[in-house]
Amino acid sequence: MNTLTIDTGTTNTRVTAWRDGQPVGQAATQVGVRDTAITGSTRKLEEGLRDTITAALADAKLERADIGRVLASGMITSNVGLCEIPHVPAAASADDLANAMREALVETVWHQPIWFVPGVRNKVDHIGLHNCEAMDMMRGEETESFALVERLAIDEPTVIVLPGSHSKFVSIDEKQRIDGCVTTLAGELLHVISHDTILAGSLKEGFARRIDPEMLLAGAASAKKIGLGRACFSVRILDQFAVYDANARANFLLGAVLGSDLLTLKNSSAIRMSPGTRFVVSGKPILREAIARLVEGDDFFSGTITVLGDDEQRDLAGYGAITIARRRGLLD
């Protein structure tokens, strides 16, 4: 069966065409649910999706009539998406998500019903100041996580790292369920600090071009000792009064921000990671290497550390959506 998968985030949408479980065509566009939030209308999202589907079909050399099923995941199931579905509370299995899938006809996007995969949230009730830090949620990362559970045959407690604008840490239990997650603004912080603060002049190209282990670890140690804000300003001091180049300074900042993420894993009540838990790291090459370096130098992370290659993390959202849809009996 030929299948289309739609992965819609806050700012971007990716459509992949699949034949018998293998990707055969793809297209992406800079349209997401942020456009709905800004305009108050889903029109731009619908138009962007329709055009991206057309481009993906052309890339796969398929016609609309060739597609047997369309699956969608990510922020498209939020209140600013196309089919709002409540989060499934953790602990959530792939079967739980499959059972909570919904179909909806969005004629401005596709001529047949689309099946939507819901997100997952931590199970915390009566949210207030006393427990708000324990709450977290995701839309999209759950499909990526279940793709990795299947690809890597994960059957032990594991934390999956999905870095991005919002870095997501997903906890998988021994029953292959998502039992919680925690989110940070690491990616957005790096972008804003590098481009929209006084540090922009000290960082030149903005982001680290290659890993400098000494500076990366120094940044993490600085943030742990004196706090992220002061560690960030140290980048300017290193520029003004020392001889470190822009890439070294960018590594110091990268270490400070990512080091703060590791503190989150150790101390957050949203996810209960213990020493010895397996650690699976995905993301862009620089981020993968940086996180792996920081974890390897920290005795808390004493479990197996798996750093994914590009092939292992390709098409995760679509692969995960297909995995979940099979549990529902929607695909062969």
C-alpha positions in Angstrom: 0.0 0.0 0.0 1.1 3.5 -0.8 0.9 5.8 2.2 1.4 9.5 2.9 2.6 10.8 6.3 2.3 14.4 7.4 4.6 15.8 10.1 3.5 19.3 11.1 5.4 21.3 13.7 5.2 24.9 14.9 7.0 26.3 11.9 7.6 23.5 9.4 5.7 20.7 7.7 7.2 17.6 6.0 5.2 15.1 3.8 6.7 11.7 3.0 5.3 9.2 0.5 5.8 5.5 1.4 5.5 2.3 -0.6 5.3 -0.9 1.4 6.9 0.8 4.4 9.8 2.5 2.5 10.1 6.2 1.8 9.9 7.0 -1.9 9.3 10.7 -2.0 9.4 13.7 0.2 8.7 17.5 0.4 8.8 20.1 3.1 7.7 23.7 3.5 8.0 26.5 6.1 4.4 26.3 7.2 3.2 25.3 10.6 0.7 25.9 13.4 2.4 29.2 14.2 0.7 30.6 11.1 -2.7 29.6 12.5 -1.9 31.1 15.9 -0.8 34.4 14.2 -3.6 34.7 11.7 -6.4 33.0 13.6 -7.2 31.0 10.5 -6.0 27.5 9.3 -6.1 28.7 5.6 -2.4 29.1 5.2 -1.7 25.8 6.9 -4.2 24.0 4.6 -2.8 25.6 1.5 0.8 24.8 2.5 -0.2 21.2 3.3 -1.9 20.8 -0.1 1.0 22.1 -2.0 3.5 20.0 0.0 1.5 16.9 -0.7 1.5 17.7 -4.4 5.3 18.1 -4.3 5.8 14.9 -2.4 3.7 12.9 -4.8 5.6 14.4 -7.7 8.9 13.4 -6.1 7.6 9.8 -5.6 6.1 9.8 -9.2 2.7 8.9 -7.7 -0.8 10.2 -8.3 -3.4 11.0 -5.7 -5.4 7.9 -6.7 -2.3 5.8 -5.8 -2.5 6.7 -2.1 -4.4 4.3 0.1 -3.9 6.0 3.5 -2.8 9.4 4.8 -1.5 9.7 8.4 -0.7 12.9 10.3 1.1 13.7 13.5 2.6 16.6 15.4 1.2 19.9 16.2 -1.5 19.4 13.6 -3.5 17.7 16.4 -3.3 20.8 18.7 -5.9 23.5 19.1 -4.2 25.5 16.4 -4.0 22.5 14.0 -6.5 20.8 11.8 -7.9 18.1 14.1 -7.6 18.7 17.8 -7.1 15.5 19.8 -6.5 15.4 23.6 -3.1 14.2 24.7 -2.9 10.6 25.8 -1.7 10.5 29.5 1.5 8.6 30.3 2.3 5.8 30.6 1.3 5.5 27.0 2.0 2.5 24.7 2.0 2.4 20.9 -1.4 0.6 21.2 -2.8 3.4 23.4 -1.9 5.9 20.7 -3.3 3.7 18.0 -6.6 3.4 19.9 -6.8 7.2 20.3 -6.2 8.0 16.7 -9.0 9.9 14.9 -10.0 10.3 11.3 -11.2 13.6 9.9 -12.1 14.8 6.4 -10.3 18.1 5.5 -11.4 18.6 1.9 -9.1 21.6 1.4 -6.1 19.3 2.0 -7.1 15.8 0.9 -10.1 14.2 -0.7 -10.4 11.3 1.7 -10.3 11.2 5.6 -6.9 11.7 7.2 -5.9 9.6 10.3 -4.4 11.7 13.1 -2.0 10.5 15.8 -2.5 12.2 19.2 0.3 13.5 21.5 1.3 12.4 25.0 1.3 14.3 28.3 2.6 13.6 31.7 -0.1 12.4 34.1 -0.3 15.3 36.6 -3.6 16.5 38.0 -4.7 19.8 39.6 -1.9 21.8 38.2 -0.6 24.7 40.4 2.7 26.2 41.5 3.3 23.2 43.7 3.5 20.7 40.8 3.5 22.6 37.5 7.2 21.6 36.9 6.1 17.9 36.8 3.8 18.5 33.8 5.1 18.2 30.3 3.6 17.3 26.9 4.5 16.6 23.3 3.0 16.4 19.9 5.2 14.7 17.3 8.0 13.4 19.4 5.9 10.4 20.5 5.8 9.1 16.9 9.6 9.6 16.7 10.1 7.9 20.0 8.1 4.8 19.0 10.0 4.7 15.7 13.2 4.4 17.7 11.7 1.9 20.1 11.1 -0.4 17.1 14.2 0.4 15.1 16.5 -0.1 18.1 14.4 -2.9 19.8 14.4 -0.9 23.0 13.2 -3.1 25.9 14.8 -1.5 28.9 14.4 1.9 30.7 15.7 4.5 28.2 15.8 8.2 27.8 15.6 9.4 24.2 17.1 12.8 23.4 15.4 14.7 20.6 17.2 18.1 20.4 15.8 21.0 18.5 14.2 24.4 19.0 12.5 22.8 22.0 14.8 19.9 23.2 12.7 17.0 24.3 13.8 14.2 26.6 11.4 11.2 26.4 11.5 8.4 29.0 10.7 4.9 27.9 10.0 2.2 30.5 10.7 -1.5 30.4 7.3 -2.2 28.8 8.1 0.0 25.8 5.8 2.8 27.0 6.4 6.5 27.1 6.2 7.1 30.9 7.0 10.8 30.8 8.9 13.6 29.1 10.6 16.9 29.8 11.1 19.9 27.5 13.7 22.7 27.5 14.1 25.8 25.3 17.7 24.9 24.5 17.6 25.4 20.8 15.7 28.7 21.0 18.0 29.9 23.8 21.0 29.2 21.6 19.6 31.1 18.7 18.4 34.1 20.7 21.6 34.4 22.7 23.8 34.0 19.6 21.9 36.5 17.4 19.8 38.9 19.5 22.0 39.7 22.5 25.3 41.5 23.1 27.0 38.2 22.5 26.2 38.3 18.8 29.5 40.2 18.1 31.5 37.7 20.1 30.2 34.6 18.3 30.6 35.7 14.6 29.0 32.8 12.8 26.7 32.2 15.7 26.7 28.4 16.2 29.7 26.1 16.8 31.1 24.8 13.5 33.0 21.9 15.1 33.3 20.5 18.6 36.0 21.9 20.9 35.8 19.4 23.9 37.7 21.6 26.3 35.6 24.6 25.8 32.3 22.6 25.7 33.0 21.0 29.0 34.2 24.3 30.5 30.9 25.9 29.5 28.9 23.2 31.2 31.0 23.4 34.3 30.6 27.2 34.4 26.8 27.0 34.1 26.6 24.4 36.8 28.7 26.4 39.2 27.6 30.0 38.7 24.4 29.8 36.6 23.5 30.0 33.0 23.2 33.8 32.8 26.7 34.5 34.2 28.2 31.6 32.1 26.7 33.2 29.0 28.2 36.6 29.8 31.6 34.9 30.2 31.5 34.4 26.4 31.9 38.2 26.1 34.7 38.2 28.6 36.6 35.5 26.7 36.2 37.6 23.6 37.4 40.9 25.1 40.2 39.7 27.3 41.4 36.2 26.1 42.7 34.7 22.9 40.0 32.1 22.2 38.5 32.1 18.7 34.8 32.4 17.8 34.3 28.7 17.5 35.8 28.1 20.9 33.5 30.8 22.4 30.5 29.2 20.7 31.5 25.8 22.2 31.6 27.4 25.6 28.0 28.8 25.1 26.9 25.4 23.7 28.2 23.6 26.7 26.6 26.1 29.1 23.1 25.6 27.6 23.3 21.9 27.1 24.9 21.4 30.5 21.8 23.1 31.9 19.7 20.5 30.1 21.6 17.7 31.8 20.8 19.4 35.2 17.2 19.2 34.1 17.4 15.4 33.6 19.0 15.0 37.1 16.5 17.2 39.0 13.2 17.6 37.1 10.1 16.0 38.6 8.7 15.7 35.0 11.0 12.8 34.3 12.6 10.4 36.7 15.9 9.4 35.2 18.2 7.3 37.4 21.9 6.5 36.9 22.3 3.5 34.7 19.4 4.4 32.4 20.2 3.9 28.7 20.7 7.1 26.8 19.8 7.5 23.1 21.0 10.7 21.4 19.6 11.9 18.1 19.7 15.3 16.4 22.0 17.2 14.1 25.7 16.0 14.1 27.1 18.9 16.2 24.4 18.5 18.8 24.7 14.8 18.9 28.4 15.0 19.5 28.1 17.8 22.0 25.5 15.9 24.1 27.5 12.7 23.9 30.7 14.4 25.1 28.9 16.0 28.0 27.2 12.8 29.1 30.4 10.7 28.7 32.1 13.1 31.2 29.4 12.8 33.8 29.3 9.9 36.2 25.5 10.2 36.6 25.0 8.8 33.1 26.5 5.4 33.7 24.2 3.4 31.4 24.7 2.5 27.7 25.0 5.6 25.5 23.8 5.2 21.9 24.6 8.1 19.5 22.4 7.6 16.4 23.7 8.0 12.8 21.9 9.8 10.1 20.4 6.7 8.7 19.0 5.5 12.0 17.1 8.7 12.6 15.9 9.3 9.1 12.1 9.7 8.6 11.4 9.1 12.3 8.0 10.9 12.4 6.6 9.1 9.3 8.0 5.7 10.4 6.5 6.1 13.8 3.1 7.1 12.5 3.1 4.0 10.3 4.1 1.8 13.2 1.2 3.2 15.3 -1.3 2.9 12.4 -0.4 -0.8 11.9 -1.4 -1.3 15.6 -4.8 0.2 14.7 -5.1 -2.2 11.7 -5.0 0.7 9.2 -2.1 -0.7 7.2 -1.0 -4.2 6.3 
